[in-house]
Amino acid sequence: MTLYDHIQELRAELSNVSSERELRQIEAEMAAARAELAQHDAAFEAWLARLE
């Protein structure tokens, strides 16, 4: 599963949260996935900059 797909899945799960504990868990997973995606984006941008 791609990071994008994982984030989309987590967003869908947020609409069906049944407890505060579950909400916090999904939010933590979302934050981790977004941080990982940001790292990938930064690495890609650095790679593109080297091509110029």
PDBQT receptor file of N, H, CA, C and O in Angstrom, charges set to zero:
ATOM      1  N   MET A   1       0.851  -1.174   0.000  1.00  0.00    +0.000 N 
ATOM      2  CA  MET A   1       0.000   0.000   0.000  1.00  0.00    +0.000 C 
ATOM      3  C   MET A   1       0.899   1.240   0.000  1.00  0.00    +0.000 C 
ATOM      4  O   MET A   1       1.885   1.306   0.734  1.00  0.00    +0.000 OA
ATOM      5  N   THR A   2       0.550   2.200  -0.817  1.00  0.00    +0.000 N 
ATOM      6  H   THR A   2      -0.251   2.147  -1.413  1.00  0.00    +0.000 HD
ATOM      7  CA  THR A   2       1.327   3.433  -0.854  1.00  0.00    +0.000 C 
ATOM      8  C   THR A   2       1.000   4.294   0.365  1.00  0.00    +0.000 C 
ATOM      9  O   THR A   2      -0.019   4.093   1.025  1.00  0.00    +0.000 OA
ATOM     10  N   LEU A   3       1.870   5.245   0.649  1.00  0.00    +0.000 N 
ATOM     11  H   LEU A   3       2.698   5.408   0.113  1.00  0.00    +0.000 HD
ATOM     12  CA  LEU A   3       1.603   6.161   1.759  1.00  0.00    +0.000 C 
ATOM     13  C   LEU A   3       0.322   6.951   1.507  1.00  0.00    +0.000 C 
ATOM     14  O   LEU A   3      -0.474   7.174   2.419  1.00  0.00    +0.000 OA
ATOM     15  N   TYR A   4       0.136   7.364   0.270  1.00  0.00    +0.000 N 
ATOM     16  H   TYR A   4       0.782   7.183  -0.471  1.00  0.00    +0.000 HD
ATOM     17  CA  TYR A   4      -1.084   8.100  -0.074  1.00  0.00    +0.000 C 
ATOM     18  C   TYR A   4      -2.322   7.262   0.248  1.00  0.00    +0.000 C 
ATOM     19  O   TYR A   4      -3.268   7.753   0.863  1.00  0.00    +0.000 OA
ATOM     20  N   ASP A   5      -2.309   6.012  -0.167  1.00  0.00    +0.000 N 
ATOM     21  H   ASP A   5      -1.540   5.613  -0.667  1.00  0.00    +0.000 HD
ATOM     22  CA  ASP A   5      -3.445   5.125   0.103  1.00  0.00    +0.000 C 
ATOM     23  C   ASP A   5      -3.647   4.920   1.599  1.00  0.00    +0.000 C 
ATOM     24  O   ASP A   5      -4.777   4.881   2.084  1.00  0.00    +0.000 OA
ATOM     25  N   HIS A   6      -2.545   4.789   2.319  1.00  0.00    +0.000 N 
ATOM     26  H   HIS A   6      -1.627   4.821   1.925  1.00  0.00    +0.000 HD
ATOM     27  CA  HIS A   6      -2.630   4.603   3.771  1.00  0.00    +0.000 C 
ATOM     28  C   HIS A   6      -3.274   5.825   4.425  1.00  0.00    +0.000 C 
ATOM     29  O   HIS A   6      -4.132   5.687   5.297  1.00  0.00    +0.000 OA
ATOM     30  N   ILE A   7      -2.863   7.006   4.006  1.00  0.00    +0.000 N 
ATOM     31  H   ILE A   7      -2.166   7.117   3.297  1.00  0.00    +0.000 HD
ATOM     32  CA  ILE A   7      -3.437   8.235   4.559  1.00  0.00    +0.000 C 
ATOM     33  C   ILE A   7      -4.923   8.325   4.219  1.00  0.00    +0.000 C 
ATOM     34  O   ILE A   7      -5.726   8.728   5.060  1.00  0.00    +0.000 OA
ATOM     35  N   GLN A   8      -5.292   7.956   3.000  1.00  0.00    +0.000 N 
ATOM     36  H   GLN A   8      -4.639   7.629   2.317  1.00  0.00    +0.000 HD
ATOM     37  CA  GLN A   8      -6.705   7.970   2.616  1.00  0.00    +0.000 C 
ATOM     38  C   GLN A   8      -7.515   6.986   3.463  1.00  0.00    +0.000 C 
ATOM     39  O   GLN A   8      -8.639   7.282   3.866  1.00  0.00    +0.000 OA
ATOM     40  N   GLU A   9      -6.941   5.830   3.723  1.00  0.00    +0.000 N 
ATOM     41  H   GLU A   9      -6.027   5.589   3.395  1.00  0.00    +0.000 HD
ATOM     42  CA  GLU A   9      -7.613   4.835   4.562  1.00  0.00    +0.000 C 
ATOM     43  C   GLU A   9      -7.806   5.363   5.983  1.00  0.00    +0.000 C 
ATOM     44  O   GLU A   9      -8.866   5.179   6.581  1.00  0.00    +0.000 OA
ATOM     45  N   LEU A  10      -6.785   6.015   6.513  1.00  0.00    +0.000 N 
ATOM     46  H   LEU A  10      -5.924   6.164   6.027  1.00  0.00    +0.000 HD
ATOM     47  CA  LEU A  10      -6.896   6.583   7.855  1.00  0.00    +0.000 C 
ATOM     48  C   LEU A  10      -7.959   7.672   7.895  1.00  0.00    +0.000 C 
ATOM     49  O   LEU A  10      -8.712   7.766   8.865  1.00  0.00    +0.000 OA
ATOM     50  N   ARG A  11      -8.029   8.490   6.861  1.00  0.00    +0.000 N 
ATOM     51  H   ARG A  11      -7.418   8.414   6.073  1.00  0.00    +0.000 HD
ATOM     52  CA  ARG A  11      -9.072   9.523   6.797  1.00  0.00    +0.000 C 
ATOM     53  C   ARG A  11     -10.460   8.890   6.829  1.00  0.00    +0.000 C 
ATOM     54  O   ARG A  11     -11.357   9.383   7.513  1.00  0.00    +0.000 OA
ATOM     55  N   ALA A  12     -10.630   7.812   6.096  1.00  0.00    +0.000 N 
ATOM     56  H   ALA A  12      -9.901   7.412   5.540  1.00  0.00    +0.000 HD
ATOM     57  CA  ALA A  12     -11.919   7.115   6.091  1.00  0.00    +0.000 C 
ATOM     58  C   ALA A  12     -12.234   6.562   7.476  1.00  0.00    +0.000 C 
ATOM     59  O   ALA A  12     -13.375   6.631   7.931  1.00  0.00    +0.000 OA
ATOM     60  N   GLU A  13     -11.227   6.018   8.139  1.00  0.00    +0.000 N 
ATOM     61  H   GLU A  13     -10.300   5.962   7.769  1.00  0.00    +0.000 HD
ATOM     62  CA  GLU A  13     -11.432   5.478   9.485  1.00  0.00    +0.000 C 
ATOM     63  C   GLU A  13     -11.844   6.572  10.464  1.00  0.00    +0.000 C 
ATOM     64  O   GLU A  13     -12.617   6.320  11.387  1.00  0.00    +0.000 OA
ATOM     65  N   LEU A  14     -11.330   7.787  10.268  1.00  0.00    +0.000 N 
ATOM     66  H   LEU A  14     -10.702   7.992   9.518  1.00  0.00    +0.000 HD
ATOM     67  CA  LEU A  14     -11.680   8.886  11.167  1.00  0.00    +0.000 C 
ATOM     68  C   LEU A  14     -13.178   9.184  11.153  1.00  0.00    +0.000 C 
ATOM     69  O   LEU A  14     -13.731   9.635  12.156  1.00  0.00    +0.000 OA
ATOM     70  N   SER A  15     -13.824   8.937  10.036  1.00  0.00    +0.000 N 
ATOM     71  H   SER A  15     -13.375   8.571   9.221  1.00  0.00    +0.000 HD
ATOM     72  CA  SER A  15     -15.261   9.227   9.961  1.00  0.00    +0.000 C 
ATOM     73  C   SER A  15     -16.106   8.199  10.705  1.00  0.00    +0.000 C 
ATOM     74  O   SER A  15     -17.304   8.404  10.901  1.00  0.00    +0.000 OA
ATOM     75  N   ASN A  16     -15.488   7.093  11.120  1.00  0.00    +0.000 N 
ATOM     76  H   ASN A  16     -14.515   6.926  10.961  1.00  0.00    +0.000 HD
ATOM     77  CA  ASN A  16     -16.225   6.033  11.815  1.00  0.00    +0.000 C 
ATOM     78  C   ASN A  16     -15.661   5.727  13.203  1.00  0.00    +0.000 C 
ATOM     79  O   ASN A  16     -15.826   4.619  13.712  1.00  0.00    +0.000 OA
ATOM     80  N   VAL A  17     -15.008   6.690  13.799  1.00  0.00    +0.000 N 
ATOM     81  H   VAL A  17     -14.874   7.590  13.385  1.00  0.00    +0.000 HD
ATOM     82  CA  VAL A  17     -14.392   6.484  15.112  1.00  0.00    +0.000 C 
ATOM     83  C   VAL A  17     -15.471   6.267  16.164  1.00  0.00    +0.000 C 
ATOM     84  O   VAL A  17     -16.477   6.976  16.199  1.00  0.00    +0.000 OA
ATOM     85  N   SER A  18     -15.242   5.276  17.020  1.00  0.00    +0.000 N 
ATOM     86  H   SER A  18     -14.425   4.701  16.992  1.00  0.00    +0.000 HD
ATOM     87  CA  SER A  18     -16.244   4.973  18.046  1.00  0.00    +0.000 C 
ATOM     88  C   SER A  18     -15.781   5.304  19.460  1.00  0.00    +0.000 C 
ATOM     89  O   SER A  18     -16.569   5.243  20.403  1.00  0.00    +0.000 OA
ATOM     90  N   SER A  19     -14.500   5.656  19.609  1.00  0.00    +0.000 N 
ATOM     91  H   SER A  19     -13.860   5.705  18.842  1.00  0.00    +0.000 HD
ATOM     92  CA  SER A  19     -14.019   5.983  20.952  1.00  0.00    +0.000 C 
ATOM     93  C   SER A  19     -12.884   7.001  20.880  1.00  0.00    +0.000 C 
ATOM     94  O   SER A  19     -12.231   7.169  19.850  1.00  0.00    +0.000 OA
ATOM     95  N   GLU A  20     -12.679   7.663  21.991  1.00  0.00    +0.000 N 
ATOM     96  H   GLU A  20     -13.209   7.527  22.828  1.00  0.00    +0.000 HD
ATOM     97  CA  GLU A  20     -11.591   8.640  22.098  1.00  0.00    +0.000 C 
ATOM     98  C   GLU A  20     -10.241   7.958  21.908  1.00  0.00    +0.000 C 
ATOM     99  O   GLU A  20      -9.339   8.515  21.281  1.00  0.00    +0.000 OA
ATOM    100  N   ARG A  21     -10.107   6.765  22.444  1.00  0.00    +0.000 N 
ATOM    101  H   ARG A  21     -10.839   6.312  22.953  1.00  0.00    +0.000 HD
ATOM    102  CA  ARG A  21      -8.855   6.003  22.325  1.00  0.00    +0.000 C 
ATOM    103  C   ARG A  21      -8.553   5.690  20.858  1.00  0.00    +0.000 C 
ATOM    104  O   ARG A  21      -7.423   5.844  20.396  1.00  0.00    +0.000 OA
ATOM    105  N   GLU A  22      -9.575   5.252  20.143  1.00  0.00    +0.000 N 
ATOM    106  H   GLU A  22     -10.493   5.126  20.518  1.00  0.00    +0.000 HD
ATOM    107  CA  GLU A  22      -9.410   4.940  18.725  1.00  0.00    +0.000 C 
ATOM    108  C   GLU A  22      -9.054   6.206  17.936  1.00  0.00    +0.000 C 
ATOM    109  O   GLU A  22      -8.220   6.162  17.032  1.00  0.00    +0.000 OA
ATOM    110  N   LEU A  23      -9.683   7.321  18.279  1.00  0.00    +0.000 N 
ATOM    111  H   LEU A  23     -10.361   7.356  19.013  1.00  0.00    +0.000 HD
ATOM    112  CA  LEU A  23      -9.393   8.592  17.627  1.00  0.00    +0.000 C 
ATOM    113  C   LEU A  23      -7.926   8.958  17.798  1.00  0.00    +0.000 C 
ATOM    114  O   LEU A  23      -7.258   9.325  16.832  1.00  0.00    +0.000 OA
ATOM    115  N   ARG A  24      -7.423   8.859  19.022  1.00  0.00    +0.000 N 
ATOM    116  H   ARG A  24      -7.965   8.561  19.807  1.00  0.00    +0.000 HD
ATOM    117  CA  ARG A  24      -6.018   9.200  19.292  1.00  0.00    +0.000 C 
ATOM    118  C   ARG A  24      -5.069   8.274  18.528  1.00  0.00    +0.000 C 
ATOM    119  O   ARG A  24      -4.040   8.716  18.018  1.00  0.00    +0.000 OA
ATOM    120  N   GLN A  25      -5.417   7.003  18.453  1.00  0.00    +0.000 N 
ATOM    121  H   GLN A  25      -6.253   6.644  18.867  1.00  0.00    +0.000 HD
ATOM    122  CA  GLN A  25      -4.574   6.040  17.741  1.00  0.00    +0.000 C 
ATOM    123  C   GLN A  25      -4.511   6.374  16.248  1.00  0.00    +0.000 C 
ATOM    124  O   GLN A  25      -3.435   6.367  15.651  1.00  0.00    +0.000 OA
ATOM    125  N   ILE A  26      -5.653   6.661  15.657  1.00  0.00    +0.000 N 
ATOM    126  H   ILE A  26      -6.528   6.666  16.142  1.00  0.00    +0.000 HD
ATOM    127  CA  ILE A  26      -5.692   6.986  14.230  1.00  0.00    +0.000 C 
ATOM    128  C   ILE A  26      -4.959   8.298  13.972  1.00  0.00    +0.000 C 
ATOM    129  O   ILE A  26      -4.230   8.420  12.988  1.00  0.00    +0.000 OA
ATOM    130  N   GLU A  27      -5.149   9.273  14.848  1.00  0.00    +0.000 N 
ATOM    131  H   GLU A  27      -5.741   9.174  15.648  1.00  0.00    +0.000 HD
ATOM    132  CA  GLU A  27      -4.445  10.547  14.693  1.00  0.00    +0.000 C 
ATOM    133  C   GLU A  27      -2.937  10.357  14.764  1.00  0.00    +0.000 C 
ATOM    134  O   GLU A  27      -2.197  10.996  14.016  1.00  0.00    +0.000 OA
ATOM    135  N   ALA A  28      -2.474   9.486  15.655  1.00  0.00    +0.000 N 
ATOM    136  H   ALA A  28      -3.075   8.966  16.262  1.00  0.00    +0.000 HD
ATOM    137  CA  ALA A  28      -1.039   9.214  15.762  1.00  0.00    +0.000 C 
ATOM    138  C   ALA A  28      -0.520   8.533  14.496  1.00  0.00    +0.000 C 
ATOM    139  O   ALA A  28       0.551   8.876  13.996  1.00  0.00    +0.000 OA
ATOM    140  N   GLU A  29      -1.276   7.577  13.985  1.00  0.00    +0.000 N 
ATOM    141  H   GLU A  29      -2.146   7.299  14.391  1.00  0.00    +0.000 HD
ATOM    142  CA  GLU A  29      -0.883   6.907  12.743  1.00  0.00    +0.000 C 
ATOM    143  C   GLU A  29      -0.868   7.890  11.576  1.00  0.00    +0.000 C 
ATOM    144  O   GLU A  29       0.010   7.829  10.716  1.00  0.00    +0.000 OA
ATOM    145  N   MET A  30      -1.841   8.794  11.552  1.00  0.00    +0.000 N 
ATOM    146  H   MET A  30      -2.555   8.844  12.250  1.00  0.00    +0.000 HD
ATOM    147  CA  MET A  30      -1.914   9.798  10.496  1.00  0.00    +0.000 C 
ATOM    148  C   MET A  30      -0.707  10.732  10.566  1.00  0.00    +0.000 C 
ATOM    149  O   MET A  30      -0.116  11.055   9.535  1.00  0.00    +0.000 OA
ATOM    150  N   ALA A  31      -0.343  11.161  11.751  1.00  0.00    +0.000 N 
ATOM    151  H   ALA A  31      -0.823  10.898  12.588  1.00  0.00    +0.000 HD
ATOM    152  CA  ALA A  31       0.810  12.042  11.908  1.00  0.00    +0.000 C 
ATOM    153  C   ALA A  31       2.088  11.347  11.448  1.00  0.00    +0.000 C 
ATOM    154  O   ALA A  31       2.923  11.960  10.782  1.00  0.00    +0.000 OA
ATOM    155  N   ALA A  32       2.243  10.085  11.796  1.00  0.00    +0.000 N 
ATOM    156  H   ALA A  32       1.565   9.587  12.337  1.00  0.00    +0.000 HD
ATOM    157  CA  ALA A  32       3.430   9.332  11.383  1.00  0.00    +0.000 C 
ATOM    158  C   ALA A  32       3.468   9.167   9.867  1.00  0.00    +0.000 C 
ATOM    159  O   ALA A  32       4.526   9.313   9.255  1.00  0.00    +0.000 OA
ATOM    160  N   ALA A  33       2.335   8.867   9.265  1.00  0.00    +0.000 N 
ATOM    161  H   ALA A  33       1.476   8.748   9.763  1.00  0.00    +0.000 HD
ATOM    162  CA  ALA A  33       2.279   8.691   7.811  1.00  0.00    +0.000 C 
ATOM    163  C   ALA A  33       2.562  10.005   7.094  1.00  0.00    +0.000 C 
ATOM    164  O   ALA A  33       3.268  10.023   6.086  1.00  0.00    +0.000 OA
ATOM    165  N   ARG A  34       2.019  11.093   7.601  1.00  0.00    +0.000 N 
ATOM    166  H   ARG A  34       1.445  11.079   8.420  1.00  0.00    +0.000 HD
ATOM    167  CA  ARG A  34       2.276  12.406   6.991  1.00  0.00    +0.000 C 
ATOM    168  C   ARG A  34       3.744  12.791   7.121  1.00  0.00    +0.000 C 
ATOM    169  O   ARG A  34       4.317  13.362   6.193  1.00  0.00    +0.000 OA
ATOM    170  N   ALA A  35       4.355  12.488   8.252  1.00  0.00    +0.000 N 
ATOM    171  H   ALA A  35       3.890  12.024   9.006  1.00  0.00    +0.000 HD
ATOM    172  CA  ALA A  35       5.777  12.785   8.440  1.00  0.00    +0.000 C 
ATOM    173  C   ALA A  35       6.622  11.977   7.460  1.00  0.00    +0.000 C 
ATOM    174  O   ALA A  35       7.573  12.498   6.876  1.00  0.00    +0.000 OA
ATOM    175  N   GLU A  36       6.277  10.718   7.285  1.00  0.00    +0.000 N 
ATOM    176  H   GLU A  36       5.505  10.295   7.759  1.00  0.00    +0.000 HD
ATOM    177  CA  GLU A  36       7.009   9.877   6.333  1.00  0.00    +0.000 C 
ATOM    178  C   GLU A  36       6.829  10.395   4.909  1.00  0.00    +0.000 C 
ATOM    179  O   GLU A  36       7.779  10.408   4.126  1.00  0.00    +0.000 OA
ATOM    180  N   LEU A  37       5.622  10.819   4.576  1.00  0.00    +0.000 N 
ATOM    181  H   LEU A  37       4.850  10.809   5.213  1.00  0.00    +0.000 HD
ATOM    182  CA  LEU A  37       5.367  11.365   3.248  1.00  0.00    +0.000 C 
ATOM    183  C   LEU A  37       6.172  12.648   3.035  1.00  0.00    +0.000 C 
ATOM    184  O   LEU A  37       6.694  12.877   1.944  1.00  0.00    +0.000 OA
ATOM    185  N   ALA A  38       6.272  13.471   4.056  1.00  0.00    +0.000 N 
ATOM    186  H   ALA A  38       5.848  13.285   4.942  1.00  0.00    +0.000 HD
ATOM    187  CA  ALA A  38       7.063  14.700   3.962  1.00  0.00    +0.000 C 
ATOM    188  C   ALA A  38       8.535  14.381   3.716  1.00  0.00    +0.000 C 
ATOM    189  O   ALA A  38       9.200  15.081   2.954  1.00  0.00    +0.000 OA
ATOM    190  N   GLN A  39       9.045  13.336   4.351  1.00  0.00    +0.000 N 
ATOM    191  H   GLN A  39       8.504  12.767   4.970  1.00  0.00    +0.000 HD
ATOM    192  CA  GLN A  39      10.432  12.918   4.119  1.00  0.00    +0.000 C 
ATOM    193  C   GLN A  39      10.628  12.470   2.680  1.00  0.00    +0.000 C 
ATOM    194  O   GLN A  39      11.629  12.809   2.049  1.00  0.00    +0.000 OA
ATOM    195  N   HIS A  40       9.682  11.715   2.166  1.00  0.00    +0.000 N 
ATOM    196  H   HIS A  40       8.868  11.439   2.679  1.00  0.00    +0.000 HD
ATOM    197  CA  HIS A  40       9.759  11.259   0.773  1.00  0.00    +0.000 C 
ATOM    198  C   HIS A  40       9.725  12.457  -0.176  1.00  0.00    +0.000 C 
ATOM    199  O   HIS A  40      10.488  12.517  -1.141  1.00  0.00    +0.000 OA
ATOM    200  N   ASP A  41       8.839  13.403   0.105  1.00  0.00    +0.000 N 
ATOM    201  H   ASP A  41       8.219  13.354   0.888  1.00  0.00    +0.000 HD
ATOM    202  CA  ASP A  41       8.735  14.598  -0.733  1.00  0.00    +0.000 C 
ATOM    203  C   ASP A  41      10.034  15.396  -0.714  1.00  0.00    +0.000 C 
ATOM    204  O   ASP A  41      10.487  15.869  -1.756  1.00  0.00    +0.000 OA
ATOM    205  N   ALA A  42      10.632  15.546   0.456  1.00  0.00    +0.000 N 
ATOM    206  H   ALA A  42      10.264  15.161   1.302  1.00  0.00    +0.000 HD
ATOM    207  CA  ALA A  42      11.886  16.291   0.573  1.00  0.00    +0.000 C 
ATOM    208  C   ALA A  42      13.003  15.595  -0.194  1.00  0.00    +0.000 C 
ATOM    209  O   ALA A  42      13.799  16.252  -0.865  1.00  0.00    +0.000 OA
ATOM    210  N   ALA A  43      13.064  14.287  -0.100  1.00  0.00    +0.000 N 
ATOM    211  H   ALA A  43      12.418  13.753   0.446  1.00  0.00    +0.000 HD
ATOM    212  CA  ALA A  43      14.090  13.536  -0.829  1.00  0.00    +0.000 C 
ATOM    213  C   ALA A  43      13.886  13.681  -2.332  1.00  0.00    +0.000 C 
ATOM    214  O   ALA A  43      14.854  13.822  -3.079  1.00  0.00    +0.000 OA
ATOM    215  N   PHE A  44      12.646  13.648  -2.776  1.00  0.00    +0.000 N 
ATOM    216  H   PHE A  44      11.859  13.533  -2.170  1.00  0.00    +0.000 HD
ATOM    217  CA  PHE A  44      12.354  13.804  -4.198  1.00  0.00    +0.000 C 
ATOM    218  C   PHE A  44      12.735  15.201  -4.675  1.00  0.00    +0.000 C 
ATOM    219  O   PHE A  44      13.326  15.352  -5.744  1.00  0.00    +0.000 OA
ATOM    220  N   GLU A  45      12.401  16.217  -3.892  1.00  0.00    +0.000 N 
ATOM    221  H   GLU A  45      11.921  16.094  -3.023  1.00  0.00    +0.000 HD
ATOM    222  CA  GLU A  45      12.758  17.593  -4.244  1.00  0.00    +0.000 C 
ATOM    223  C   GLU A  45      14.272  17.764  -4.314  1.00  0.00    +0.000 C 
ATOM    224  O   GLU A  45      14.775  18.448  -5.205  1.00  0.00    +0.000 OA
ATOM    225  N   ALA A  46      14.997  17.154  -3.391  1.00  0.00    +0.000 N 
ATOM    226  H   ALA A  46      14.588  16.598  -2.668  1.00  0.00    +0.000 HD
ATOM    227  CA  ALA A  46      16.462  17.224  -3.410  1.00  0.00    +0.000 C 
ATOM    228  C   ALA A  46      17.009  16.546  -4.659  1.00  0.00    +0.000 C 
ATOM    229  O   ALA A  46      17.948  17.044  -5.280  1.00  0.00    +0.000 OA
ATOM    230  N   TRP A  47      16.430  15.423  -5.020  1.00  0.00    +0.000 N 
ATOM    231  H   TRP A  47      15.668  15.019  -4.515  1.00  0.00    +0.000 HD
ATOM    232  CA  TRP A  47      16.853  14.710  -6.224  1.00  0.00    +0.000 C 
ATOM    233  C   TRP A  47      16.618  15.573  -7.465  1.00  0.00    +0.000 C 
ATOM    234  O   TRP A  47      17.480  15.657  -8.340  1.00  0.00    +0.000 OA
ATOM    235  N   LEU A  48      15.446  16.213  -7.537  1.00  0.00    +0.000 N 
ATOM    236  H   LEU A  48      14.746  16.145  -6.826  1.00  0.00    +0.000 HD
ATOM    237  CA  LEU A  48      15.150  17.087  -8.669  1.00  0.00    +0.000 C 
ATOM    238  C   LEU A  48      16.120  18.260  -8.740  1.00  0.00    +0.000 C 
ATOM    239  O   LEU A  48      16.555  18.645  -9.825  1.00  0.00    +0.000 OA
ATOM    240  N   ALA A  49      16.457  18.821  -7.596  1.00  0.00    +0.000 N 
ATOM    241  H   ALA A  49      16.105  18.508  -6.714  1.00  0.00    +0.000 HD
ATOM    242  CA  ALA A  49      17.376  19.960  -7.560  1.00  0.00    +0.000 C 
ATOM    243  C   ALA A  49      18.749  19.574  -8.096  1.00  0.00    +0.000 C 
ATOM    244  O   ALA A  49      19.416  20.388  -8.735  1.00  0.00    +0.000 OA
ATOM    245  N   ARG A  50      19.171  18.352  -7.843  1.00  0.00    +0.000 N 
ATOM    246  H   ARG A  50      18.630  17.691  -7.324  1.00  0.00    +0.000 HD
ATOM    247  CA  ARG A  50      20.476  17.898  -8.347  1.00  0.00    +0.000 C 
ATOM    248  C   ARG A  50      20.470  17.749  -9.864  1.00  0.00    +0.000 C 
ATOM    249  O   ARG A  50      21.527  17.809 -10.492  1.00  0.00    +0.000 OA
ATOM    250  N   LEU A  51      19.309  17.559 -10.455  1.00  0.00    +0.000 N 
ATOM    251  H   LEU A  51      18.450  17.510  -9.945  1.00  0.00    +0.000 HD
ATOM    252  CA  LEU A  51      19.210  17.404 -11.904  1.00  0.00    +0.000 C 
ATOM    253  C   LEU A  51      19.327  18.729 -12.643  1.00  0.00    +0.000 C 
ATOM    254  O   LEU A  51      19.662  18.761 -13.827  1.00  0.00    +0.000 OA
ATOM    255  N   GLU A  52      19.055  19.809 -11.949  1.00  0.00    +0.000 N 
ATOM    256  H   GLU A  52      18.783  19.783 -10.987  1.00  0.00    +0.000 HD
ATOM    257  CA  GLU A  52      19.076  21.136 -12.587  1.00  0.00    +0.000 C 
ATOM    258  C   GLU A  52      20.471  21.636 -12.819  1.00  0.00    +0.000 C 
ATOM    259  O   GLU A  52      20.654  22.734 -13.346  1.00  0.00    +0.000 OA
TER     260      GLU A  52
